Amino acid sequence: MLAARGLRGAWAFAAAMLIATAYYGLTGHLAEAGPLATAFFACLALAFRGHNSLRGFSFTMLIFGAVTLSLYYPQYFTEWSGFKLSGLIIPLVQLIMFGMGTSMSVHDFAAVVKSPKGVLIGVALQFLVMPSLGFLLASFSGFEPEVAAGMILIGCSPSGLASNVMSFLAKANVPLSLTVTAICTLIAPVMTPFLMKQLAGTYVAIDMLKMMIDIAKMILLPIGAGLFFNKLLSGRMGLLDKAMPLVSMASIAMIIVVITAAGRDSLLSIGPLLILLVFIHNTMGYLLGFWMSRLLGMPERDSRTVALEVGMQNGGLASGIAKEMGKIATVGLAAAVFGPLMNITGSILASYWHRHPPAGYGEGEPGAGASA
């Protein structure tokens, strides 16, 4: 009873905050609407927690609330007592990668040897579709070179943990998803700098060797440490296993907020167009990933997996690369927008697929690369 009342109260308060925000906006006082808009997203996140169909959007609503705060009060998210908060981005990315490592083991890569077709198609499409789309959209965007390069960067980044979660919700091939994510992440220190040099070299100066070293520090070392912990403490990391997803989500939120605050002025001037282009980039990734997989002979379940792997990128890693380039306020903008947006579209797509299981789902539960 109390929970139901609390849920109704959250919905009512969210509605009240939305009306108040709209009133301030329509009366020309949008500058004062920041706390109200933030409270709206916070209440909406709480209200969503009470509905199974909406619970997956709760974290995204909290992200929107935090981003709203950083847009209205960027001074609190750029520097504290002389320390620039952008300095936290690399350690946070490494923490996320460590969390990925603790959830992996050497056995996750066995599918590459047993049934390589699905893995090879997933990895190939990951580094073919999204970089190409990013380049095309950047070419027609009219953005300043560094912002355009950021669109290419998010396309050249590997998939992340979010795609694994969405594959599970979509009743797709989770072992295949885990394997493709792992392989794409491990070869990113080579593939991402190479693609950036080829596709974004005319927008910004790309030092391939430096970028390879930077990405290796952000990926290989922390993932290796995570794998070591997993091997050393196998079966004895219950608390860590539960904590790392929450730590990763908090880290992603912090990265997005810091980038938003740093690039506030640019985001306010190009925001609507950037959101539109990022939306096209993300959704076309799903579409091309799915249908190209089908054309290559993969079953529907594996094609769903590849669609999510292709469409959902590692925004945290892209942000870290932008930080190492010294261009977090420009090159990092597309990554800051892509992260929350892909969680919304990915959740919607996964929810739809969850209600429409692929043919033969549950009959034998094939492992990674079952299409081979």
HELIX and SHEET records of a PDB file:
HELIX    1   1 LEU A    2  LEU A   26  1                                  25    
HELIX    2   2 LEU A   30  GLU A   32  5                                   3    
HELIX    3   3 GLY A   34  PHE A   48  1                                  15    
HELIX    4   4 ARG A   55  PHE A   57  5                                   3    
HELIX    5   5 SER A   58  TYR A   72  1                                  15    
HELIX    6   6 PRO A   74  TYR A   76  5                                   3    
HELIX    7   7 LEU A   85  LEU A   88  5                                   4    
HELIX    8   8 ILE A   89  THR A  102  1                                  14    
HELIX    9   9 VAL A  106  PHE A  109  5                                   4    
HELIX   10  10 ALA A  110  LYS A  114  1                                   5    
HELIX   11  11 PRO A  116  SER A  141  1                                  26    
HELIX   12  12 PRO A  145  CYS A  156  1                                  12    
HELIX   13  13 LEU A  161  LEU A  169  1                                   9    
HELIX   14  14 VAL A  174  ALA A  200  1                                  27    
HELIX   15  15 MET A  208  LEU A  232  1                                  25    
HELIX   16  16 GLY A  238  ALA A  262  1                                  25    
HELIX   17  17 ARG A  264  LEU A  295  1                                  32    
HELIX   18  18 GLU A  300  GLY A  311  1                                  12    
HELIX   19  19 GLY A  315  GLU A  324  1                                  10    
HELIX   20  20 LEU A  333  ARG A  355  1                                  23    
SHEET    1   A 2 GLU A  79  TRP A  80  0                                        
SHEET    2   A 2 PHE A  83  LYS A  84 -1                                        
END                                                                             
